[in-house]
Amino acid sequence: MVHPAVELTSQLVKVNSENPINYEKEITKFICKWLQENDIRYQLQKVEPDRNNIIARLRGNGTRDPIMMVAHCDTVPAGEGWSHDPFGGELVGGKMFGRGSADMKSGLAAALYALKEASKESELPGDFIVAVSVDEEGPDMKGIMKLLELDFVDSSIMTIAPEPTNLNIVRAHRGVMWYEIIAHGRSSHGGHAERGIDANHALAEIICELKSVVNGLPFDHELLGKSLLSIGKMEGGSKTNVVPDKARAEIDFRIVPPFDDSYANKLMEKAVHRAIGRLSGSEVEIRNLGLQRPPVEVPDNAEVVQLLSKGYKKVMNNNPVHKGYVAYTDAAVVSWQLNNKNAICFGPGNLEQAHEIDEWVSVEEIEKCAEIFKVLAIEN
């Protein structure tokens, strides 16, 4: 028989929730119907028109702090070139294929399965909450930011985002800083290039300087490794024989402790102006894109880590591995915004599959994760 969490994963994958193409209206409708069919009460929290977080809360007896599973229901766009239907939820050779299968509809399904199983218990040791968030894949992470306005989400609530971690406990996240850099020059005919100021050249100098500075940083975190910088997008110029007067780039800067967002901004500003200073007449603008998200880390003896490890050992008969994450998640936002030292990631699937063509997740990992979450929900 197919495990209920595996079947639910397939059903979720079949509902297109690409962000920003379709958004989450249809999948939140599906989840609300599923909750109703299983007699589980929930509330909707409006984030934007037709974009709602879903919060389902089972009350416990208070002998343990509340546990919140925060699982986003949006995915990145499917893209082209799939050999499997991106919205098929197909099972092939122990794998489930489809957009969001790893990131993170399988984790969402595992959390909902645990919620259903916990709802059958006469008493729980503590509140068990599944919060389904929207817009996690967006630059402003609007769903989790709205969720933080609820009064039960505070610095003490134990939070797990069931992101694809291969069933490793992720308790550290690299910070994510996005920038827009615009270099300004002066246009001229290519035959009189000496009369112009080449904005593409200015941008190239800036990028080389940034790469050199970041590659030279000495920080090497035990879970997160080194800071990384990539140039996600570049554009400039209009014609081969015209000196460009404007060039633009979007930068992704992943930072590790002891960096924070303020330090990253200062480094960026100094490096950019140092580079532009080598080219007479050029000017530059630097802007932050989206949230300025610093790195976060949860201690290995945190209560949520200990409880999850206990459930993991009961199901898997060994101890979990601790890792760091290169992406930024809803759990990281909880840790950052609330100074919450009990916010981690744990879920089925490999992060390397996330956002990829022919994305897939291990069926066995879905099953194991669902049972671990069940133990976590119903036992002290």
N, C-alpha and C positions, 0 to 999 in steps of 0.2 A: 504493500500500500504506500501511496505517496504521503509523506508527512504533511499535516495541515499547513505548516509554515511554508513549505515548498509550493504547495498548491496556491496559497495566497500570494506568494511572490510572483508566480506566473500570471495571476489575475491582475496584479498591480502593474506589471510590465506591459500588459496589453492596453493599459490606459495611458495615452500620450500625455505627458506633463512636461514637455520641453520648455525650458525657460531661456529666452523670452518669446518663443514662438506661440505656444499654446497656453502657457501658464498652468495653474493647478486646479481650475474650477472643476473639471470632470473627475479628477482623482479624489478630490476632497468629497465630492458627492458620493463616489464609490465607497470611500472609507466610512462616511457617516451612515450609509445604508448598511454596511457590514456591522457596524457597532449596534445599530438598531436591531438587526436580526439576531444579535447575540445578547440583547437586553442589557447593553452597557450604556450608561448615561454619559453624555458629553456636552461640551459647550463650544461655540464658535467664537473666535476672536477676529474681528475684522482688521485686516492689515491694509488693504486697498480694495476698491470695488471688485467683487468676484474673486478675491484672494483672502482666504480665511485660514488662520491656524485652528487646529482642532485639539481640544484638551479633554482627555478622559481620565477621571481620577477615582480610584478605589480607596476608601478610607480604611486605615489600620487602627490598631489599638494604642499606638503611640510608644511602644517599647523600642522602636527603632526610628531613626530620622527618615523622612520621606525620600523615596527614590524616584527620579524623573528620567524617563527615556525620552530624549528629544530627537525626533527622526524627521528629516526633511523629505518632502514628497515630490519636489521638482527635480528635473534632470537637465543636463546640457542637451543641446540639439543632437539628433541622431547622426546627421551628416550622411555622406554617400559612401558606397563601396562595400556594403555589408554582404556577407555570404549567407547570413541568417536574417529572417525578418526582425528588424529592430524592435517591433512591438508584438512579437509572436510569443515570447515566453517559452521557447522550445527547450525540451529536455533532450540532450544528446550526450551519451557517454559520461554520465555523472556530472554534467555541466548544464546550467541554465543560461541561455543566451538572450540578450535583449538590452536595449538602452535602459540604464538604471538597475539592471540585475545585480550588479555589485554596488553601485553608488546611487541610492542605497535602499532600493525597494526590498531587497532580501533582509536587510537589517530592520527596516520598518515592519516587515511581515513577522519577523522573529519577536519584535516587541509587542505587536498586536496579539500574537499567539499567547505570549506570557500573560498579557492583560486578560484575555479570555479565560485562560486556565485559572488565574488568580481570582477572577470574579466568581468562580464556583466554590471557593473556600469560605467556610463559615467565619473565619477571622484571619486577618493579616497582621504581621508584627508592626507594620508601618504603612503609611500611604504609598500606593504605587500609581504612578502617573505616566501616561503616554501622551506626549505633546507632539503633534504632527505639524511641522513648520513649513512655511512657504519661503521661496526666494533665497534659499541657502546658496544657490549657485550664482546669485547676483552680487554685484560689487558692494551693495549696501546691506546685504543680509537682513532685509526688512522684517522677515518673519520672526527671527530670534530676538531682534531688537524690540519688536512689539511685545513678544512673550515676556520679556524682562519687566514689563510694566505691571504684571500680575503680582499680587501681594504674597503669594506662596513661593515665588522664585526669589531666593535670597542667598546669602553667603554660606548657609548651612546645608542647603538641599543637595543631596547626592545626585549627580547628573551623569548620564551615559548617553553619548551619541553613537548609535550603532553603525558607524561608518565602516568601510572595508578595511579591516586591520589584520586579516588572516587569523582571527581569534587571538591576536596579541593585545595586551593592554597598552594603549597609547596614553601616556600621561605628560607628554611635552609636545608643544607645537611651535614650529617656526613662526615668527611674525611675518605678516604679509603687508607690504607697502607698495602701492601703485602710484606711478607718477606720469604726468604728461609734460614733455619738454618741447618747447617751440623755439627754434632758432630763427632769428630775423637777419636778413642781409639786404642787398640792393640788387635789383634786376638790371641786366644789360644784355646786349647782343653778344653771342659767344665769340664773335670776331673781335670784340673789344672787351674781353673778360676782365682786363685790368681796371675797367671803369665800374665793375660790379663788385658785390660782396657775396660770396658763394655760401648760401645758408646750408646747403647739403654738406659742404666741407666743415662748417662750424659744428653741425650736428655730429658728424663723424669724429671730430676731435673730442667732443663731449662724451660720446659713447666709449671711445678708447680710454679716456681718463677714468670714467666710472668703472670700467672693467678692471683696469689696473689697480685702482684703489681697493675695490672689493676683493679681488684675488689676493691682495696683500694683507688682508685683515688676519690677525693672529688667532682669533677665537675659534675653538673647535670643541663643541659641546658633546658630552658623552652619549647623548641620545639623538641629537639633532645634527651633528656634524658642523659644517661651516656655512657661513652666509653665502647666498647665491644671488646673482643679478642676471636677468635676461631682458632682451629687447623684443617685446612682443609684437610691436608694430612700428613701421617706419614709412614715411611718405614725404616727398618733396619734389619741387620742380614741375614744369609743365611741358617742356620741349627740349630736345637734345641741344639745340644751339642757343638756348636762353639761360643765362646765369640765374639760378633760383633765388628768390628773395625770401622764401619761407620754407622751413623743413620741420617736421613734427615726428616725435617718437613717443611710444607708450612703454614704460619701464616696469618690470616686476622685480621687486627687491625682497628676498626672503632672508629674514634676520634671526640670529640666535643670541641668547644671553651671552655677555652682559648688555648687548644692544637693547635699546627701547626705541619707540617711535620718534622721540625727540632727537636722540642721537642720530638716527637714520636720516632725519630731515636735515640736520646740520651737515652731516657728511655729504649728502646729495648736493646741497647748496654750495658748499665750499669747492667740491670737485667740478661742478658745472661752471662756476664762475672762474675757477683757475683755468679751465680749458678755453673758455670763450675769451679770456684775457689775452690769449696768444694770437688772436685774429683781430686786427684793427677794424673797428666800425661795426662788428657784429653785436647783436643784443640777444637776450634769452629770457624766456619766461619758464617758471617751474610751478606746476600745480599738482596737488594731491588728487588722486582719483579714488572715489569710494572711501570706505572706512580706513583709518590708520590703525592697523591691528598689530600690537606688540607681541613678542613671544610670551608664552605662558608655560608653567611647569607645576605639576602636582607632585607632592612627595610620595615616595614609595610606601609609606606607612599610613596613607590617607584611608579613612574609613571605607570609602567606596572601593578602593583598591583591594582592601582586605576582604570585604564581603564578596566582591566579584571573584576574587581568587579562590575563596571557599567554594562557591558554586562551580567554578571551572574545575577544581580538583575533584569534586563529586562526580561530574559528568565525564571528565577526560582522564581521570586517574593520574594526573601529573600537575605540575605547576605552570602557570602562564609565563610567557616571556614579556618583558617590558620594552617598549619601543618609543621612538619619537615620530612625529608626523610632519611631512613637508607641506601639507595643505592646512587651511584654516577652517575650522568647523564650528557648529553651533555650541559644542562643549567648550571650545576655546573662548568664544564670546562670553559665555557664562563665567568662566574663570577670570577673564580680563575685566569685564564690566563690574562684577560683583566681588572681586578678590576672593573667589570661591576656590578653595583648595580641595574640592571633592568633585571635580568635573573632568571626565576622561572619555576616551573613545574605545569601543570594542564592538566588533561585528564581523560578519562573514564577508569573504571576498578579498581580492587583492587590489590595493590602490593603483597598481600599474594597469589594471583593467579599466579603471574609471575613466570615462571620457573617450575611450578608445573605440575604434571600429570592431565589431564582433565582440563587444563586451560580454563577459560571462562571469558566473559565480559557481563555486563548488556546491553541489547539492548537499553533500555531507556536512559542509560547514554551516549551511542554513539550519540543518537539523540539530547539530550540536549547539549552535548559538541559541536557538529557540529553547532548548532544554535548560541551558545555563541561565537564561533570563527567567525561566519559570522558577527555578530554584531560588534565584535572587529575589523574586517577588514574594514568594510564600514562606521562606524560611528566615530565621534570625541569623 
